[in-house]
Structure formats: structure tokens, C-alpha cells
Amino acid sequence: MAEDRKEPPFDGGSQPVPHQKEPVPGPGRSAAQWITILLCVVVIAAILVYIFGR
């Protein structure tokens, strides 16, 4: 059964891997990151007001 398959000849050594560019995040992802940072800052500020406002 293995004889039925044809495989390319082995050249030896490692084969080159084609280079792929990393995807650049779009503006939607950037906006989501800023909203998350802003939400974290607001939560931390609320905690500090609660602690020191007593």
C-alpha cells in the first residue's frame, strides 16, 4: 500500500520556509485596546476613591 504513494525525492537538509509578513492590526483592534485600558483606569480610580474616601 505504501508503494502506491509517490513522494518527492529527498534533497537532504532543511527545506526553506516561505516568509510571511505579520498581520498589522486594524483600527478596530486598536480601539478595543484603548477601551479596555480606559475601563481599567476607571475601575482602579473607583477603588482608590472607595478606599481613601471613607
PDB file as gemmi writes it, atoms N, CA and C in Angstrom:
CRYST1    1.000    1.000    1.000  90.00  90.00  90.00 P 1                      
ATOM      1  N   MET A   1       0.823  -1.191   0.000  1.00  0.00           N  
ATOM      2  CA  MET A   1       0.000   0.000   0.000  1.00  0.00           C  
ATOM      3  C   MET A   1       0.870   1.260   0.000  1.00  0.00           C  
ATOM      4  N   ALA A   2       2.015   1.209   0.673  1.00  0.00           N  
ATOM      5  CA  ALA A   2       2.898   2.364   0.713  1.00  0.00           C  
ATOM      6  C   ALA A   2       3.534   2.622  -0.649  1.00  0.00           C  
ATOM      7  N   GLU A   3       3.632   1.561  -1.490  1.00  0.00           N  
ATOM      8  CA  GLU A   3       4.232   1.741  -2.798  1.00  0.00           C  
ATOM      9  C   GLU A   3       3.333   2.541  -3.736  1.00  0.00           C  
ATOM     10  N   ASP A   4       2.045   2.652  -3.419  1.00  0.00           N  
ATOM     11  CA  ASP A   4       1.114   3.381  -4.278  1.00  0.00           C  
ATOM     12  C   ASP A   4       1.350   4.897  -4.208  1.00  0.00           C  
ATOM     13  N   ARG A   5       1.866   5.367  -3.092  1.00  0.00           N  
ATOM     14  CA  ARG A   5       2.085   6.811  -2.934  1.00  0.00           C  
ATOM     15  C   ARG A   5       3.409   7.210  -3.558  1.00  0.00           C  
ATOM     16  N   LYS A   6       3.394   8.351  -4.233  1.00  0.00           N  
ATOM     17  CA  LYS A   6       4.636   8.901  -4.779  1.00  0.00           C  
ATOM     18  C   LYS A   6       5.047  10.074  -3.917  1.00  0.00           C  
ATOM     19  N   GLU A   7       6.277  10.096  -3.469  1.00  0.00           N  
ATOM     20  CA  GLU A   7       6.791  11.190  -2.672  1.00  0.00           C  
ATOM     21  C   GLU A   7       7.923  11.857  -3.437  1.00  0.00           C  
ATOM     22  N   PRO A   8       8.067  13.172  -3.244  1.00  0.00           N  
ATOM     23  CA  PRO A   8       9.175  13.847  -3.935  1.00  0.00           C  
ATOM     24  C   PRO A   8      10.507  13.356  -3.392  1.00  0.00           C  
ATOM     25  N   PRO A   9      11.532  13.413  -4.206  1.00  0.00           N  
ATOM     26  CA  PRO A   9      12.839  12.949  -3.716  1.00  0.00           C  
ATOM     27  C   PRO A   9      13.352  13.841  -2.597  1.00  0.00           C  
ATOM     28  N   PHE A  10      14.031  13.224  -1.660  1.00  0.00           N  
ATOM     29  CA  PHE A  10      14.565  13.958  -0.516  1.00  0.00           C  
ATOM     30  C   PHE A  10      15.893  14.578  -0.919  1.00  0.00           C  
ATOM     31  N   ASP A  11      15.991  15.919  -0.789  1.00  0.00           N  
ATOM     32  CA  ASP A  11      17.211  16.622  -1.170  1.00  0.00           C  
ATOM     33  C   ASP A  11      18.219  16.670  -0.038  1.00  0.00           C  
ATOM     34  N   GLY A  12      17.792  16.400   1.176  1.00  0.00           N  
ATOM     35  CA  GLY A  12      18.687  16.453   2.317  1.00  0.00           C  
ATOM     36  C   GLY A  12      18.726  17.847   2.916  1.00  0.00           C  
ATOM     37  N   GLY A  13      18.917  17.898   4.202  1.00  0.00           N  
ATOM     38  CA  GLY A  13      18.945  19.189   4.888  1.00  0.00           C  
ATOM     39  C   GLY A  13      17.538  19.738   5.080  1.00  0.00           C  
ATOM     40  N   SER A  14      17.483  20.908   5.684  1.00  0.00           N  
ATOM     41  CA  SER A  14      16.175  21.509   5.926  1.00  0.00           C  
ATOM     42  C   SER A  14      15.699  22.249   4.682  1.00  0.00           C  
ATOM     43  N   GLN A  15      14.430  22.257   4.486  1.00  0.00           N  
ATOM     44  CA  GLN A  15      13.846  22.925   3.327  1.00  0.00           C  
ATOM     45  C   GLN A  15      13.542  24.381   3.687  1.00  0.00           C  
ATOM     46  N   PRO A  16      13.666  25.307   2.756  1.00  0.00           N  
ATOM     47  CA  PRO A  16      13.367  26.711   3.054  1.00  0.00           C  
ATOM     48  C   PRO A  16      11.875  26.911   3.314  1.00  0.00           C  
ATOM     49  N   VAL A  17      11.584  27.784   4.275  1.00  0.00           N  
ATOM     50  CA  VAL A  17      10.200  28.095   4.613  1.00  0.00           C  
ATOM     51  C   VAL A  17       9.887  29.481   4.045  1.00  0.00           C  
ATOM     52  N   PRO A  18       8.814  29.615   3.272  1.00  0.00           N  
ATOM     53  CA  PRO A  18       8.495  30.937   2.721  1.00  0.00           C  
ATOM     54  C   PRO A  18       8.155  31.930   3.830  1.00  0.00           C  
ATOM     55  N   HIS A  19       8.685  33.150   3.713  1.00  0.00           N  
ATOM     56  CA  HIS A  19       8.471  34.176   4.717  1.00  0.00           C  
ATOM     57  C   HIS A  19       7.081  34.779   4.572  1.00  0.00           C  
ATOM     58  N   GLN A  20       6.379  34.917   5.698  1.00  0.00           N  
ATOM     59  CA  GLN A  20       5.061  35.548   5.690  1.00  0.00           C  
ATOM     60  C   GLN A  20       5.113  36.774   6.588  1.00  0.00           C  
ATOM     61  N   LYS A  21       4.557  37.874   6.097  1.00  0.00           N  
ATOM     62  CA  LYS A  21       4.522  39.095   6.895  1.00  0.00           C  
ATOM     63  C   LYS A  21       3.526  38.935   8.031  1.00  0.00           C  
ATOM     64  N   GLU A  22       3.838  39.560   9.177  1.00  0.00           N  
ATOM     65  CA  GLU A  22       2.921  39.521  10.308  1.00  0.00           C  
ATOM     66  C   GLU A  22       1.746  40.441  10.008  1.00  0.00           C  
ATOM     67  N   PRO A  23       0.544  40.023  10.363  1.00  0.00           N  
ATOM     68  CA  PRO A  23      -0.614  40.885  10.096  1.00  0.00           C  
ATOM     69  C   PRO A  23      -0.571  42.153  10.949  1.00  0.00           C  
ATOM     70  N   VAL A  24      -0.913  43.258  10.343  1.00  0.00           N  
ATOM     71  CA  VAL A  24      -0.950  44.541  11.042  1.00  0.00           C  
ATOM     72  C   VAL A  24      -2.346  44.723  11.615  1.00  0.00           C  
ATOM     73  N   PRO A  25      -2.471  44.993  12.926  1.00  0.00           N  
ATOM     74  CA  PRO A  25      -3.809  45.166  13.491  1.00  0.00           C  
ATOM     75  C   PRO A  25      -4.493  46.389  12.906  1.00  0.00           C  
ATOM     76  N   GLY A  26      -5.774  46.248  12.656  1.00  0.00           N  
ATOM     77  CA  GLY A  26      -6.548  47.349  12.100  1.00  0.00           C  
ATOM     78  C   GLY A  26      -7.013  48.310  13.179  1.00  0.00           C  
ATOM     79  N   PRO A  27      -7.703  49.368  12.786  1.00  0.00           N  
ATOM     80  CA  PRO A  27      -8.146  50.364  13.764  1.00  0.00           C  
ATOM     81  C   PRO A  27      -9.183  49.811  14.748  1.00  0.00           C  
ATOM     82  N   GLY A  28      -9.940  48.802  14.370  1.00  0.00           N  
ATOM     83  CA  GLY A  28     -10.927  48.219  15.280  1.00  0.00           C  
ATOM     84  C   GLY A  28     -10.274  47.577  16.485  1.00  0.00           C  
ATOM     85  N   ARG A  29      -9.193  46.892  16.266  1.00  0.00           N  
ATOM     86  CA  ARG A  29      -8.478  46.256  17.372  1.00  0.00           C  
ATOM     87  C   ARG A  29      -7.847  47.312  18.259  1.00  0.00           C  
ATOM     88  N   SER A  30      -7.332  48.347  17.676  1.00  0.00           N  
ATOM     89  CA  SER A  30      -6.716  49.408  18.451  1.00  0.00           C  
ATOM     90  C   SER A  30      -7.750  50.103  19.344  1.00  0.00           C  
ATOM     91  N   ALA A  31      -8.942  50.339  18.809  1.00  0.00           N  
ATOM     92  CA  ALA A  31      -9.998  50.970  19.599  1.00  0.00           C  
ATOM     93  C   ALA A  31     -10.402  50.078  20.772  1.00  0.00           C  
ATOM     94  N   ALA A  32     -10.464  48.788  20.555  1.00  0.00           N  
ATOM     95  CA  ALA A  32     -10.819  47.864  21.632  1.00  0.00           C  
ATOM     96  C   ALA A  32      -9.755  47.878  22.731  1.00  0.00           C  
ATOM     97  N   GLN A  33      -8.501  48.007  22.345  1.00  0.00           N  
ATOM     98  CA  GLN A  33      -7.442  48.060  23.344  1.00  0.00           C  
ATOM     99  C   GLN A  33      -7.541  49.335  24.175  1.00  0.00           C  
ATOM    100  N   TRP A  34      -7.821  50.475  23.527  1.00  0.00           N  
ATOM    101  CA  TRP A  34      -7.956  51.735  24.274  1.00  0.00           C  
ATOM    102  C   TRP A  34      -9.166  51.701  25.203  1.00  0.00           C  
ATOM    103  N   ILE A  35     -10.253  51.096  24.778  1.00  0.00           N  
ATOM    104  CA  ILE A  35     -11.443  50.995  25.641  1.00  0.00           C  
ATOM    105  C   ILE A  35     -11.128  50.135  26.864  1.00  0.00           C  
ATOM    106  N   THR A  36     -10.381  49.047  26.669  1.00  0.00           N  
ATOM    107  CA  THR A  36     -10.005  48.186  27.793  1.00  0.00           C  
ATOM    108  C   THR A  36      -9.102  48.924  28.776  1.00  0.00           C  
ATOM    109  N   ILE A  37      -8.125  49.662  28.257  1.00  0.00           N  
ATOM    110  CA  ILE A  37      -7.231  50.433  29.132  1.00  0.00           C  
ATOM    111  C   ILE A  37      -8.022  51.489  29.901  1.00  0.00           C  
ATOM    112  N   LEU A  38      -8.915  52.191  29.226  1.00  0.00           N  
ATOM    113  CA  LEU A  38      -9.728  53.219  29.878  1.00  0.00           C  
ATOM    114  C   LEU A  38     -10.616  52.605  30.958  1.00  0.00           C  
ATOM    115  N   LEU A  39     -11.200  51.461  30.685  1.00  0.00           N  
ATOM    116  CA  LEU A  39     -12.044  50.782  31.667  1.00  0.00           C  
ATOM    117  C   LEU A  39     -11.231  50.376  32.895  1.00  0.00           C  
ATOM    118  N   CYS A  40     -10.015  49.889  32.685  1.00  0.00           N  
ATOM    119  CA  CYS A  40      -9.152  49.514  33.813  1.00  0.00           C  
ATOM    120  C   CYS A  40      -8.793  50.740  34.658  1.00  0.00           C  
ATOM    121  N   VAL A  41      -8.492  51.863  34.009  1.00  0.00           N  
ATOM    122  CA  VAL A  41      -8.157  53.088  34.741  1.00  0.00           C  
ATOM    123  C   VAL A  41      -9.353  53.551  35.571  1.00  0.00           C  
ATOM    124  N   VAL A  42     -10.555  53.477  35.014  1.00  0.00           N  
ATOM    125  CA  VAL A  42     -11.753  53.898  35.739  1.00  0.00           C  
ATOM    126  C   VAL A  42     -11.999  52.986  36.941  1.00  0.00           C  
ATOM    127  N   VAL A  43     -11.800  51.684  36.768  1.00  0.00           N  
ATOM    128  CA  VAL A  43     -12.005  50.745  37.874  1.00  0.00           C  
ATOM    129  C   VAL A  43     -10.980  50.999  38.986  1.00  0.00           C  
ATOM    130  N   ILE A  44      -9.724  51.220  38.616  1.00  0.00           N  
ATOM    131  CA  ILE A  44      -8.693  51.494  39.623  1.00  0.00           C  
ATOM    132  C   ILE A  44      -8.986  52.807  40.348  1.00  0.00           C  
ATOM    133  N   ALA A  45      -9.428  53.829  39.614  1.00  0.00           N  
ATOM    134  CA  ALA A  45      -9.771  55.106  40.243  1.00  0.00           C  
ATOM    135  C   ALA A  45     -10.951  54.934  41.203  1.00  0.00           C  
ATOM    136  N   ALA A  46     -11.942  54.133  40.822  1.00  0.00           N  
ATOM    137  CA  ALA A  46     -13.089  53.901  41.701  1.00  0.00           C  
ATOM    138  C   ALA A  46     -12.661  53.174  42.978  1.00  0.00           C  
ATOM    139  N   ILE A  47     -11.748  52.221  42.853  1.00  0.00           N  
ATOM    140  CA  ILE A  47     -11.259  51.506  44.031  1.00  0.00           C  
ATOM    141  C   ILE A  47     -10.505  52.459  44.956  1.00  0.00           C  
ATOM    142  N   LEU A  48      -9.667  53.323  44.386  1.00  0.00           N  
ATOM    143  CA  LEU A  48      -8.918  54.277  45.216  1.00  0.00           C  
ATOM    144  C   LEU A  48      -9.856  55.272  45.895  1.00  0.00           C  
ATOM    145  N   VAL A  49     -10.881  55.727  45.210  1.00  0.00           N  
ATOM    146  CA  VAL A  49     -11.851  56.642  45.833  1.00  0.00           C  
ATOM    147  C   VAL A  49     -12.574  55.920  46.957  1.00  0.00           C  
ATOM    148  N   TYR A  50     -12.909  54.673  46.770  1.00  0.00           N  
ATOM    149  CA  TYR A  50     -13.620  53.912  47.807  1.00  0.00           C  
ATOM    150  C   TYR A  50     -12.722  53.719  49.035  1.00  0.00           C  
ATOM    151  N   ILE A  51     -11.433  53.412  48.801  1.00  0.00           N  
ATOM    152  CA  ILE A  51     -10.526  53.165  49.925  1.00  0.00           C  
ATOM    153  C   ILE A  51     -10.238  54.456  50.694  1.00  0.00           C  
ATOM    154  N   PHE A  52      -9.864  55.519  49.985  1.00  0.00           N  
ATOM    155  CA  PHE A  52      -9.446  56.752  50.643  1.00  0.00           C  
ATOM    156  C   PHE A  52     -10.612  57.713  50.917  1.00  0.00           C  
ATOM    157  N   GLY A  53     -11.780  57.408  50.423  1.00  0.00           N  
ATOM    158  CA  GLY A  53     -12.924  58.290  50.620  1.00  0.00           C  
ATOM    159  C   GLY A  53     -13.745  57.992  51.853  1.00  0.00           C  
ATOM    160  N   ARG A  54     -13.336  57.003  52.623  1.00  0.00           N  
ATOM    161  CA  ARG A  54     -14.104  56.645  53.813  1.00  0.00           C  
ATOM    162  C   ARG A  54     -13.869  57.626  54.919  1.00  0.00           C  
TER     163      ARG A  54                                                      
END                                                                             
